Amino acid sequence: MLSLYRQRVARGQLEADAAQARVAAALDETARGLRDWRPGNVLNKGRRPRGLYLWGPVGRGKSLLLDLFFESAEITPKRRVHFHEFMRTQHDFMRRARAARQTEQDELIARAARAVAAQARLLCFDEVQVTDIADAMILGRLFEQLFALDVVIVATSNRAPDDLYKNGINRQLFMPFIALLKENLAILHLDGPHDYRLAHLQAAPVYYAPLGPASDEAMNAAWLRLTHGAAPMPVALEVNGRALRVERQAAGVARFTFDELCARPLGPSDFLEIAERFHTLLLEDVPRMSGAMREEAARLRTLIDALYEAKAKLIMSAEAQPFELYTVGDQSFEFERTASRLMEMRSNAYLALPVRDAAWKAGLVLG
């Protein structure tokens, strides 16, 4: 792990950062412990390596370090998953557990823990956040079972453990989960002074027009800059019980063409989910829309509203400047607000705003 980090610095792919190097050394120690550990061996029972909980402000490199750690960890099976995605996959389990009697609930939790443990001896969570107290209480019991099954957990979050579900209803019921995390995971604060995500966003324009080879090259460069060259991977998001497939995503960044988002029958729930799941969106090949493209224009308007409310960041290539994208349709007046927001989202002031936690979309109506 530490050698991979140092290689990236030596190649100029990363800047030397003392705070990141300190965290990389701690993760390297855990990676060495995993290499020498034999899960399932009776002699190793109760001697699993201590996991880690890495927290700090956005843009400090938490996800990057988690990726390097996951790549270097010599243990199988292992799994890296966004915490929100993990919660989605546990949705049916959570629903049944909340409705069950105590004895049935205990068996459901034990069964779910065994299923997770069978998929991963090392479980890496990115961006832990908690917004639902009922799920959080069950999660605490699930994690207790996972630790008992010798699953090693490494997690990142923007919040310290003591600040999870802060000011939430009945938060005292959540405190045992916080204590469980602190008992089983070493707590590391990545407190470097540099917001690399903001620096990478501000390093170049975030709106490219007109379309052509130059804008294509700029979008590719933005992708590489924000993902540190990570390979794009598909993921399926759950929206109202159905799957919304994202073909290209990495390091909290998603990449779409205009047709992928605006020429398909997607709605506010889809765009809200995307805005919550990704801190930055690359949107390519936005055309100058004719009056006949009223539905596509309406979807683009709803998408921009969702991103704007979440304070998610947008890098976009388009055929024209925002106020020239849709001028002749019957919703052209409404689109003026979208154009205005697109202009604001290009500003350094907007780029510096923190992305909101999941609670931002409660009760929000778009359109």
N, C-alpha and C positions, 0 to 999 in steps of 0.2 A: 504493500500500500504506500508506504513512505517513498519507496524507490520510484513508483509510478508518478507520484506527485513531483518529486525532484526532477524526473525526466521531462515532465511538462514545463516546468520552470526553465530548465536548461535549454529547451527548444524554443523558448519564447512564447509558448502557447498560454502560459499563465505568468502573471507577475509574482515576484517574490513577496510573500506576505507572512509576517511572523505569526499572526493569529492563526492563519490557515495551517502553517507548518506545525504549530503546537497541537492542533486538533488532528492533523494527519498522523502525528507520532502516537497519539492515544488510540486512533483507529488501527494503526499498524500493530499495536500491542494486542488488540482484540483479534486482529487477523492472525497473528502468530498463535494465539491461544486456540483459535478454531482449527488451525492446521494440526496442532498436536492433540486435539480432543477427539475422542471416539464416542460419539453419541450412541446410546443403546447398550454400551458396555457396562456391565454391573459394577465394575471397579470405578467407572467414571460417574456413577449415579450421584447427582447432587453437586457435581464439580464442573458444571458447564461454565464457559467463560462469561464474564460479566458483560452485559450489553451496554449500550450507550444511548443517551438522549441528548441530541445536539440542537441547541436553540440559539437564536439571534435574529437581528434585523434582516430584512430582505436584501438580496444582492451581495451577501458576504461570501457565498460559495458553499453553502450547506449541501445543496443537491449535488454539486460537482464532487465534493468530497465523499458523499454517500455513494455516488456512482463508481469512483475509484476504489473505494473500500469493497463494494459488491463485486467488482471485477476481479479483485485480488484475493478475495476470500476463498480458501481452498476447502470447501465443504459442499456436500450435496445431500439432499436437494436444498436449493436456496431460492428465495423469491424476493424481488424488489417490487413494491407496489405503492402507488399513491394512497395515502390513508383514506381519502374520500372514496376512491375506487374500491378499497377493501370493505368499507362500510356498505357500499352498494351491493357487493357480492354477498354480504351477510344479511341483506335486507329481509329475506324471507325467514331466516333463522331468528332475527330480532323480533319480527312480527309475531311469530309463533311463541317465542319465549315470553314476550310481554303478556300474552293471553293465557299462558299455561299456569297450572297450579305449581306450588313450590317444588314438589317432588319431580313433576314432569319437566319443570324448568331446569332443574339441576341436571337431568339426563340429557336434555337438549344442548345445554352448554357443554357438557362433557363430550357429547358426540361431535359438536362443532369444533371443539379444541382438537380432538383426535384427527378430524379431517384436515384441519390447517396444519397440524404437526406432520401429517403424512406427506404434505406438499412441500414443507420447508422446515429444515432444522435451523436455518438462519432466515429470519424474516426482517426485511428492511422496509420501514415505512417512511415516506416522504410527506412532509407538511401535515403533521398531526394537528388537528383542531377538533374541538368538541362543542356542539351546539344543542344537543338533545339530552336531557337528564335521564330519561328512561333508557335510552341506548347506552349512555355512559355507565349506569349502574350495572347493566348486564355485561358491558365490555370489561369492567373491572373483574367480574367473576370469570369471564372468558380468558383474560390475560393471566389470572391466577392459575387456571388450568394449563395454559400454554407454558408458563414457567415451571409448573410441576412436571410437565412432559419434556423438560429440558430444551425448549425452543429458545434460541438466542435472538433477542430483538435489538435492532439498532434503528433509531428514529430521528427525524429532524422536525423542527417546529419553529414558528416565529415567536412562540411564547414559552416562557419558563414554565415548568410543571405547575408551580403554585399559581400561575395566572390562567391556566386552562379553565374554561367555563366560568371566567371571572364575572361576578355580579349576576350569575344565572339563578333561576328559581330553584329553591331547595338545594343550594350548592353544598350544604353540609353533608348531603347524601353522596356527593361526588368525592369528598375528601379521602375516603379509603382507596380510591383508584389512584389519586395523586401519591399517596403514601406507598402504594404498591410499585408504582413507577420508580420512585426514589429509592426503594429498597433493592430493586433488581437491576437498575440501570445507573451507570455513572452519568452524572449530569455535567455537560460541557457547554460553556457559553462561548460562541464564536462572535467576538466583539470587535472585529477589525474596523478601522475607521473608514474604509472605502466601500462604497456601494457600486460594485462592478456592473450590476445590471443597469443601473441608471447611466453609468459612464458609457456602456456599450450602446444604450439607446440614444444618448446624446452625441455619440461619436460621429453620427452621420444623419442625414435627413430621414424621416420616417414616412414620407409621402413622396411617391415617384410618379411623375407624369411628363410626357405621354408614355404609352406602352412601347416596348421595343427591346432590343438587345441590352441597352444600357440599364433599363429598369429591371430586366430579368437578372442581370449580373448583380445589381444592387440588392435585390431581394435574396439572392443566394448568399451574398456576403453577410447580410443581416442575420440570416439563419445560422451560418457558421459562427458568427460572432456571439450570438446569444446562447447557442447550445454547446459551445466549445468543441464543435466538430462531432458531437454525438450522432450516431446513426438514427434516423427517424424510425419510429416504431408505431404500428397501428394500436389503437385501443378502442374499446366499445364502452360508451357511457350509457347508463340506464336513465331513460327519460319516460316517466309515466308508464313503466312496465315494458318498454320496448328499448331496443338497442340503437344508439346513435353512433355510427362508426366514424372514428377519426383516423384517417389513413397515415398522417404524418404528424408526429409529436415527439418531443424530447425536452427534458429539463424544464418542464413547465411552459413550453412554447408549442403552439399548434400552428400548422400551416395549411391553408385552404385556398382553392381557387374560388372565384366569384360563382361559377356554376355549381360547385359542390355545396355552397351554402344558400345561394339565392335563387337558383333555378330548380331547386327541389322543394317539395311541400313540407318545409320546416316552419316551426312557429316559435312564439315567445319562450315556451318551456325549453326548447332545444337551445336557443341562444342564451338563455339564463344559465343553463347547465354548462355551456362552453365558457361563458364569462366567469363562472365560479371555479371551474376546473383549471383554467390556464391563465397565467399572469400576463402573457403576451400572445397576440394573434397576428400572424402574417396572412394578409388577404391579397391575392394576386389577380390581375387581369380584369379589373372592374371596368366595364365598358361605359361609354356615353349612352344612356338609356333612352329609348324612344317612348312615345306615348303608349305604345302597345305593351311595354314592359312594366306596366303598373304593379303587377304582383312581385316581380323581382325587386323593384324599387321599394315596395313596402317591406319586403324581407330585409333588404339592406338597412332601411331605416330602423327596424326593430332590432337588428343585430347591433347597430351602432349605439342605440339606446341602452341595450344590455351591457355592452362593454363600458360605456360611459358611467353608468350607475355603479358598476363594480370597480371603477377606476382601473380596469385592465388596460394594457397598452396595445396599440395598434400600429403595425407597419403595413403600408398599403401601396400597391401599384395600380394606376388607373389611366384611362384614356385621356382624362381631362382633370382640371382642378375641381374641388368639391362643388362650387356653385354652378359648374357647367355640366355636371353629371346627369341631371334630370330636370329639364326646364320646360318641357312641353306637355307633360302628362297631367291628368286630372288631380294628381296628388303633389304637383310641383310646389305648391305653397307650403304644404306640410314638410316637404323635403328640405326646405330652406333651413329648418332647425337642425336637420341632420348635417347639412353642409357646414353650418356654424359650429356644430360639435366636432366635426372632422378638423376644422381649422384649430379649434382649441386643443384637441388631442395631439396636435403637432408641437405644441409649445413646451418649453422646458419646465414651466410651472406645472403643467399637467403630468408630464413624464415623471416629475419628482414626487407626485402624490403616492402614498402607500396604497396597494391593492387592498380592498376591503375583505374582512372575514366573511364567512358564509352567511352570517345573520343579516347582511345587507339586503338580501332579496326577499325577506319575509314580508308578505303582503304587497309586494311590488307588482304593478300592472303596467305592461309595456304596450306601446302602440298609440 
